Amino acid sequence: MHGTGRRLRRRALACAAAAAGLTLTLAGCAQVDTTAPSTVRAEVAHGAPAKFGTVDCRKAKCIALTFDAGPSENSARLLDILKEKKVPATFFLLGKRHIEKYPELVKRMAAEGHEVASHTWDHKILTKISDKEIREELNRPNEAIEKLTGHKPTLMRPPQGRTDSNVHEICKELGLAEVLWSVTAKDYTTNDSALITQRVLDQSSRDGIILLHDIYPGTVPAVPGIIDALKQRGYVFVTVPQLLAPGKAEPGKVYRP
């Protein structure tokens, strides 16, 4: 108990020290060392082939579309849109009330070429729970996803972006890399699809990682316009692993443009 109390106090002090310079929902409550996709690519030997198909983000103007907290009743329509537009996405899925409620959608995501990753089991803030609870939050969705798709996730997104060195260590132990984001529409604050679209377009840049939530009613209707507008600007949509290729995410590290 005393050790846990000391750890929580250290986290609280880190939060207070970092609060002035950070966006809470982006990087959590403490300063986090992150690695940019361009850095991952640059660390690979010159001339190495891009690992994922024909897209080489060392040359192409790549951007990654990611969705948190699904699957939901809106996910089937989203998958239809992505299929029609020929756009791959990365899904950071929740376990409780989501993976367990929509297993066929999880299978479909994987079957249609999307990256299926974890957003924990029950959206608990990882910096506020015990090590045992962190492991449970990370292991349960991984096991459920592997059972449904045959592939164990290697990527996770911490709820609210809140993470710290302790979470990094546990992720490394479990073979997971953490993925944050550079573009947020804050679609949890509005159902206005036009506003969601504009927020994404205003923030997008090369190597960007877009955060959206297909659980909210205004989000999926915004997706076609987002895709079309960014394609017109010359962007190529990729999954997060494609964005890093020919490099790859390393367990215990945090990635953000």
N, C-alpha and C positions, 0 to 999 in steps of 0.2 A: 504493500500500500504506500509506504513512504517513497519507494522508488518511482512508483507511478505518479505520485503527487509532485515530486521534484521534476519529472519529465514534463508534466503538464504546465508547471510554473515556467520552465524554460521556454516552452512553446509560446506561452502567453507573453513573455518578455520579448521573444522574437517578433511576435505579431505587432506589439506596440512599437517596437523600434522600426519596423518596416512599413507601418500603415501609411505614413505620409507619402511614400513614393510608389505605392502599388495599387492596382485595381483589384479589389478583393476577389471578385468572381473570376479573375483571369489567372492569377498566380498564387492564390491562397493567401495565408496570413503571414508568411515569412518569405524573405528573399530566396529565390530558387535559381540555382545554376542550370541554364538550359542550353541545349545544342541546336543550332539551326540546321535545316535540311541541307543548305548549301555547304555547310561544314562537313556533314556526313559524306556528301558526294565527293568533296575535295580530298578527303582522307583516303579515298580508294585509289589504287594505282592508275596512273594515266593510261587511257586506252582500254580500260576494263569495259566490257559490254554492259549495257543497261539490262538488268535482270528481268524486267517485266515487259515483255512484248516489244513493241516498236517505239514506245515513248522513252525518250532520254531527257530527263529534266535538267541535265547539264546544258542542253541546247534549247529545249522547248520552254515556253513560258507556262509553267505548271501551277496548278492550284488544286487543293484538296477540299472536297465537300464532305463534311462529317455531320453525323446526326447522333444526338445523345438521348438516352432515357427511353428508347423504344424496346421492343416493337409495341405498336399501338393499333387502334382501329384505323388509323390513317396510313399505316405503313404499306398496305397493299397498293393503294393509289400512288404512293411515292415510288414504289418499285416499278409500277407501270410507267411512270414518267421517266425514270432513270433508264429503263429499257428502251423506251421510245427515243430518248435523246442520246442513247449510247454513252452514258456517263456512269463511271464507277464511283462508288462512295465508300466511306468507312463508317460503320455503325458501332457505336459504343453502347452496348445493350445493358439494361437492368434485368436482374433476375426475378425478384419478387413482383408478382402481378404483371410481368411483361414477358420474359422468356418462358416462364411456366404457363402463361395464358395463351401465347401465340407461337407455339413451337414450329408450326408449319411455315410461318413467316421467317423464322431464323434459318430454317433449311433453305428457303427460297433465296434469301440474301446471299448465302454461300454459293448456292447453285448458279446464281446469275452473275457471279464474279466479284461481288463486293467483299470488302474486308470486314470480318465480324470480330469485334473486340469487346472489351468489358468496361462497364461503367459502375461496377460493383453489384452486389446482390440487392441491397436495400437503401442505397444512396446515403449511407451514413458518412459523416465527415471523418475522414480517416485520421486526421490529426487530433481528434477528440476521443478516440476509443483505444482500448488496450491492444497490445500486439496480437493476442489471440483473436480478438474481434476483427482486426485488420485482415488477418489470414483468412478468416471465414468469409469476410466480404469479398475477397479476391478469389478464393478457391471455388466457392459455390457456383458463380456464373461460368467460370472456366470449365468446370466439370460438366455443367449443363450444356454449354455450347459444344464442347467436344463430343458429348453423347449424341447431339443432334446433327452435327456437321462432319464429324470425324477429324476435326482439326482443333487443337487447343490454342486459344488466343495467346498472342505474344505482346499485345498492346492493351493498355488500359488508360482510362481517363478518370482522374480523381474527382469526385463530386465537388462542384464549385471551384475546381482547380486547386483545392487546398491540399498541399503536400509538404513534406519536410524530409529531413535526412533519415528519420526512422522509417518513413514510408518507402523511401528509396531503397533502403537496406532490405526490407521485406520483399519489395518487388523484385530485387535482384535475386533473392533466394528462390522466388517463385517463377523466375524466368520471364518477367514482365518489364516492358519499358513504358514510361508514362508519356502521354501526348497531350499537350495543352493546345492553345489556338492563338490566332492573330486577328481574327475577324469574328465579331459577335453582333447579331442583330437584336440581341436582348428580346427575343421573340416570346419570352415568358412575361413580358410587360405589355404586349399588344397583340390584337388579332388583325391588325391592319396589314394585309399582304403587301400593299404598295410601299408602306413604310419599312417593312422587313426587307423588301427588295432593295430599296434605296440605301438602307444602312449597310447592307452587304456590299453593294457596288461602291459606296463611298470609302470603304475600308480595304478593299481588295487590292493585292499587289502580288508580284511574282513570289512563288513559294508559299503563298498564304494557306492557312488552314482555317476554313470557315466552320464555325460552330452554329448549328441549328438544332431544333428539337421537333421531331415529327409528332410529338404528343399534343402539340398546340394547334388549334384549328386554323390559325392564319398562316402557318408555316408552309405546309405542302402546296397550297395554291400559289405561293410565291416562288416555288422552285423553278418552274418552266421559264419565267422571266429572268431569274438570276442566271440560269444556264445560258439562255440565248444571248443576254447582254454581255456576259463574260466571254463567250465564244466570239462575239463580234469584236471584242477587244483583243483577241488573239490568244486567249487562255486555252490550255489543254487540261481537262479534268483527269485527275489521277487519285488513286488511293494513297494513304499515308505511306505504306511500304514502297509504292512506286515513286513517291516524292523523294524518298531517301536513296533509292537505287542509283547506282550499283552498290551503294553502302546499305547497311541495315541497322535497325534499332538494336541497341544493346540493353539487356536487362539492367535495371537499376538507374538508367539515365532518363532525363526528362527532355522532351523535344518540343520546340516552339520556334517559329520563324523569327 
